[in-house]
Amino acid sequence: MRIKIDHIAKIEGHAGFTAEIVNGNAASARISVLEGARLLEGILRDRKYYEVSHITARICGVCPVVHTLASLKALENAMTIEISEQTILLRKLLMLGQIINSHALHIFFFSLSDFFGIENDLKLIEKFPDRTKQAVVLREFGNQIIEIIGGRSIHPITPEVGGFTKLPDSQKILQLAAIAKKILPDAIKFATLFAKLNYPEFIRNTQFVSLKNNSEYAIYGGKICINSKNAGKDIAAFMRQIKETQVEEDAVKRTAINNNPYMVGAIARINNNYKLLNPKAKKILEASKIKLPSKNPFHNILAQAIETVHCLEETIKIIKPTLLSLRMKRSHPNILPRDCFVANAPRNKISIQAGAGSGAIEAPRGTLFYFYEVGDNGIVKNCNIITPTAQNLARLEEDLKIWLPELEKQGLKEKEIQDKIRMLIRAYDPCLTCATH
C-alpha cells in the first residue's frame, strides 16, 4: 500500500508525505519539505555582531522573538557580555508573549478540528464560538506584549546585544498585568477544553529534551535536561553532541543524539519541568489525569494548552519586579552600568571581544540552539542554528512508521489513514519555514 499526501495544511510552511506499507509493516515514511533553502547561516557570516539578530528574526514571522533572543544570547556568550536582571525580565516577558500567541494559534486553529473531523474552519468557529473569541484574545494579548517591549509585534526592533535600544513605558507594562488578570479565567476555560479531549492512544519511548532551571519553569534560561535526568548538561557541550545529517533532495537536516532521534517541544518541557508549573496550570494538568512522563506525542497539544495558562500566570507574576526595575533605571541611570541601552546610545558601550558562544531558548515548538564565532573586530566568522522542527523531524518520521501499520490493522480507509497522518504531524506543530533557514 502506498500513501501519498501532496500537501499538509495547517502547519507553518509546506510539506507533503509519502509512505510504503509492505506486508503490514511500513517500509518507509518520509515527510517531504517543500521549502527552498534560504541559506541564512551563510548570509550571517561576515556581518557585524549588531546586524545578525535583526536578520535571524526574519527566519520566522510566527516566532521572530525567540530567534532574536537566542541569537543575542549566543552573541553575548561569545563576547563575554553580561546583562542585567532588568534585561532578563524584559526578555522573559517577550518570550511569554511569543508562546501565548503561537500556542493559541496552533492548538485552536490548526489542531482542534482534527478531533472532530472538521475540515472547514468556519464550522469549527460555529461549534466553538466562545473558544474562538478566547483564542483571538490570547493571540492579541501575546502581540501586545511583544509590541510594547519589542517595538512592534513582528520582527522586534528594540532588543540589542547587551540590552534594549529603548525601554518600554512602565504604564503600558502595568496595563499588561491588568489585561492578563482579566483574561486568565477565560484562558483556563480555553485550556480545559483541551484537557477533556480524547487523545489517540499512541505510546512511543523517546528522549525528551528541554531546558531545565531548578528555580523556575525553564523558558528563557537553564541547562539541558534529557528525560528529567542529566539536568545540568552544558548547552555548548550538548550542541556538540547533536549530529546533523542532510537528507537527499531536502533542505531540512535531521538530528540525533547518540544515534537516536529525540523530541523537543511543550510535551518535553512538561515532562521535565511539570513540578515548576504555576498553580492554575498545574491544576489543569492534574485534572487531565495524564500519566507523567507522557510518551504520547499527541499530548504535545495538551501541553501547549497548559503552558498558555502558565505563561499568563507568569506574566502577572513578573510584572511587578519588571516595573520596579524600570523605575530604578530611570531614577538612577548609573545604578546598573551594564544595563539596557537608552534610546540612541552609542554601540561603543559594548566591549568587543573575540570568542565563540552558544545560546538556547525554549521556542514555542521546542529548544532552539544558536552558535556564533565572533572576531575581535565584531564580525561573525561562523554560525550554526538548530531549530526545534529540524530536531523533531526524525522522531516524527519514526512515529509515523510505527503508527501506519497500526492504522491499517484497524481497517481504516485510505482517507481516514491520511487524516490520522495529518493529525499526528500537526500535533508536533512543525515550522518548516524555521527549519529551512
N, C-alpha and C positions, 0 to 999 in steps of 0.2 A: 504494500500500500504506500503510495506516495502522497504526501501532503505538501501543498504549496500555497502560501499566502503572499500575495504580491504587495499588500500594503497593510500595515498595522496602525490603525487610527488611535487617537487619544494617548499618544506619547510625545515627548519632546524630540522632534526630528523625524526622520523617515527610515523605515525598516521593513523588511519582508522576512519570510520564514520558509524553510524547506526541510523536510524530514522523510526518511525512508524507514518503513516498518517491514521487517522480513521475519517470517516465522514467529510472530509475536514479540519480537524484540526490535528496538529502534537502532538500525544500523548507523544512522546519522541524524543529527538535529542541529541545524545551523541558522542563526539569526543573521540575515544579510543586511548590513548597514548601508543604506542608500544615500550616504552623505559623502561629499568630496572632502578630501583632506585640506585643511586651511593652513597648515604649516606654521602655526603661531609661535612654536618654540624657536623656529629659525628666525622669525621676524623679531623676536625679543633680543636675540644676540646682537651685540654692538650698539645697544640702546643705553641711554643714560638711566641710572637707577630710578630717577623720579618720573620717568616716562612709562616704565613697563607695567605698573599696576593699573594704569588707566587703559592700557591695551588689553591686559588679561580680563578686565571687566567685560570686554566685548566678546569673550568666548561664549557667554550665555546671557540672553535677555531675561530669563526667568530667575537666575540666581547670580547676578553680577556682584552682589555684595561679598559672597564667600570667595569668589575668585580674586576680588580686590584685596580682601583681608588676608587670605592665605599667602598671596604674593607679597604683601607688606611684611608679614611675619618672617618669611624666608629671607627677605632683603635685610631686615633688622637683625636677624641672627647672623647673616653673612658679614655684616659690617659692625657687629657688636654694639648695636644701638639699643639702649634701654628706653622703655616707655613708662609713662606714669600710670597710676591707678585710674586716674580720670580717663585717659585714653582707652584703657581696658574696658571700663564701664560703658563708655560710648560705643565701642566696638561690639560689646555684648548686646547692647540694645539693637544695633543694626542687625546682628545675627538673628535675634529673636524675631524682628520684623520680617526678615527674609524667610525664616522657617514657617512662620504663621501663614504668610502669603502663599508659599509654594505648597504646603500641605493642604490647605483649604482647596486650592485648585485641583490637586491630584485626587484626593480621596473622594471628593464630591463629583466633580465634573468629568473625571477620567475613569475612576474605578467603580463608583457606586452602581452604575447602570448594569454592570456585569452580574450583579447578584439578583437582578430582577428580569434579565433578558430583554432589557430596553435598548433599542438601537437608535431611537430618536430622542435627543436630549430635551426636546420640548415636552415629551411625555414624562421624562424624569422630573422636570420642573413642575409639571401638573401634579405629579404624585407627591412631591415633597416641596410645596410652595414655601413653607416656613423655613425649612432647612436650606433651601436655595438662598433665601434672604440672608440667613446666617453665614453661609459660605461667602457671599459677596461682601458682607460687612467685615468678616475676618480678613479677607484679602485686602480690602480698602484700608483697614487698620494697619496691617503689615506695611503697606505702601506709605502710610502716613509717617510711621517711624523712620523709614528709610529716607523719605523726603526731608523731614525735619533735621535729621542728623547728617545725612549724606549729601544734601543739597538738591537732590532730585530722586525720584523713585526708581529710575532705571539708570544704570551706569553712574553710581555716585561720584561726585567730583571733589568732596572735601577731604576724604581720607588721604593721608600722605605718610611717607616714611617718617616715623617719629611721632606722629600725631594727626592733627587736622589743620587744614588751611583756615578754617573758620569754625568757631564754636557755635552750637545751637542756642536758640533763645530759651532761657530757663522756664519762661511761662508756657511755651509750647510743649516742653518736656513734661511740665506739670499737667497739662491738658491730656497728654497721652495716658497718664496714670488714671485720670478720671474716666476716660473712654474705656480703658482696659477693665476697670471695675464694673462699668456699666454692661459691657458685652460678655463678661465672664460667665454669667448664668446661662446665656444662650449658647456659648461655646461648649459648656458642659452638656447641654441637651444635644447639640450637634455631635459631640463625641460619643454620647450614649447610644445614638443610632448605630454607630459602627461597632460598639461593644456588643450589640444584640444581633448582629448579622450572623448568618450560618456560613462559616468559612469551610471550604473544602478540606477534607482530611488528607493531608499530604505531608508526611514527616520525612525530613532529609537531614542526616547528620552532616554538619559542615563546621567550618571555622568562622566564628563571628568576630569581626574586627571593628574596634572603635577606639576613640579616645576615652580615657578614664582619669578622673580627678577625684581624689578622696574627699574633697571638701564641697563638691557640687556636681550636679548632673552635667557631664562634660559636653560642651558645645564649642566653646572658644579655645580652651587650652587643656592640656593634660599630656599623659603619655599613652603609649599604645597598649591596649588590652586585647587578649585573644581568649574568647570563651570564659570570661570572668576571671581568667588567670593571667599571670605574667604582666599585671598592671605595673608599669614602670619601665617598659621597653622604650628605649630612646627612639625618637622619630627618625633621626638621620640613620640610625642603625637598621631600623625596620625598613626604610626606603631601600637600603642596600640589599635587603633580604627579598624584596619584591622582584620577581622575574617577569619582565615584559616580553611578550612574543608577538610578532607580526603574523597575521593570518593572510593568506594569499587572497588577492582581489578584495581586500577590506581595509578601510582607512583606520579602523579602531584596533588597537592592540588588546590582547587578553593578558591577564596577570595571574600569578600563582605565588604561594609561599610554601616552601618545602615541597615543590612539585604538586601542590594541591590547590584547587580554586577555593575561594573564600567569599564571604558575603559581608558587605558594609551596608549601612542604612539605619532606619529607625528601629527595626527589629533587633539589629546588633546592639544599638545603644540601649534599648530597653533591657535586653538580656544581660548586658554588662553593667548597667547603672541603675536598674529599677529602684533600688533602695533609696536613691537620692532624688527621686521624683518629688515635685511639690505635692502637698496633701490632696488637693482635689483631683489631680491627675492620677495619683496613686490609688485613690478610691475607685476611679473608673476602671483601672487595671484590675483591682481586686474583684470588682463586681463582674468583670468579664469571665473570670474563672479559668483563664488560660493557664496552663502549667508552664512555669519558667524554669530553665530557659526554654523558650519556644523554638522548635526546629521546623516550624511550618512557615514557609516563605509568604503565604497569604496573610499571615499575621502582621506583615510589614504595614499593611493598610491600617489595621487597628493601632499599631504602634504610632503611626503618624497622627492619628486622631487624638491619642493620649498626649503626645508631645505638643499638640496645638494648645491644649488646656494648660499643660506645664509651662509653655512659653508665655502665655498670658499672665499666669501667676508670677512667673519670674520677672516679667516686665514691671508689674506692680511693686515687686519686692526691691528691685534695684533702682527704681526712680529716685527714691529719697537720697541714697548716697550719691547718686549722679548729680542731683540738684545741689547738694552740699559741696561737691567737688567743683562745680561750675561757679558757685558763689565765691568759694575760696580763691579760685583763679582770678576772678575779676577784682576781688578786694585786695589780693596780694599777688600781683603779677609775677613776682620773683620767688614765690614760695616753692614752686616746682620748676626749677630751671630747665629740666629736660622734658617739660610737659608739652602739651599740644601747641602748635604754632598759632599765632594770631593771624588774622587776615593779612595777606600780602607780606608775610615775614620772609626775609631772605633765606634761601636754602643753605647759605654758608653756616647756619646754626648746626648743620649736620657735619660731624667729623667723618670724612670718607676713609674707610679702611678696606684694604683688600681682604678677601676671605670667601668662604663657602658656607652656606647655611640652608637648613631645611625648615619648613613650616607646615603645620597641618591644622585643619579646622573641620568641624562637622557641618558639611553642606546638608541641605535637606535630604539628599539622596545617599549620603554616606560620607566617609572620611575623604577629604581632598588633600592631596600632597603637592607641595611645591619645593623645588630646589633651585638655588642660584649660586653661581660663582661670579664674584664681582672683582674687578681690578682696582688698583689704588687710584685710578682716575674716575671711579664711579661708573665704569662701563661694564655691562653684563657680558661675561665671557662665555657662560654656559648656563643652561637651564633644563629642567625636566618637570613636567606636570603629569600627575597620575590622578585621573578623575574617578569618582565613585562608579560610574557606569562601566568604564574600562575594567574596573576591578570585579564588577558583578557579572559581566557577560559570560565568562567561562562557567561560573556556578549556575547561571540561569540555563545555559545550553545543556549542562549535565542534568539539571532538574527536568527539563523537557524530555530528554532521552529516557528517563525513568518513568515519567508520568504518561507519556503517549501510549505505551503498551497497556497500562492500566486502564486508560480511557477506551482503548479498542476492546478490551475484555468485557467492559461494561455494555457493549453492544450499541454504542452511540453512533449516530450517523455522522458523515464527514463534516457537515456544517456545525454540528454540536461539538465535535472534536476541535474544529477551528476556533469556535467561540471560547472553549476552555483554554486553548493555547494563548489566545489574546488576553484572557483573564489573568493567567499566570505572568505573562510578560508585563502587563500593566501593574500587577502587584509589586513588582520590582521597581516601578517608577523610573524607567530608564530615561536618560537625557543624552541622546545621541549627538546633539549639537556640541555638548561639552566634550564628549568622548572623541570627536573628530577634530580636536583642536590642532 
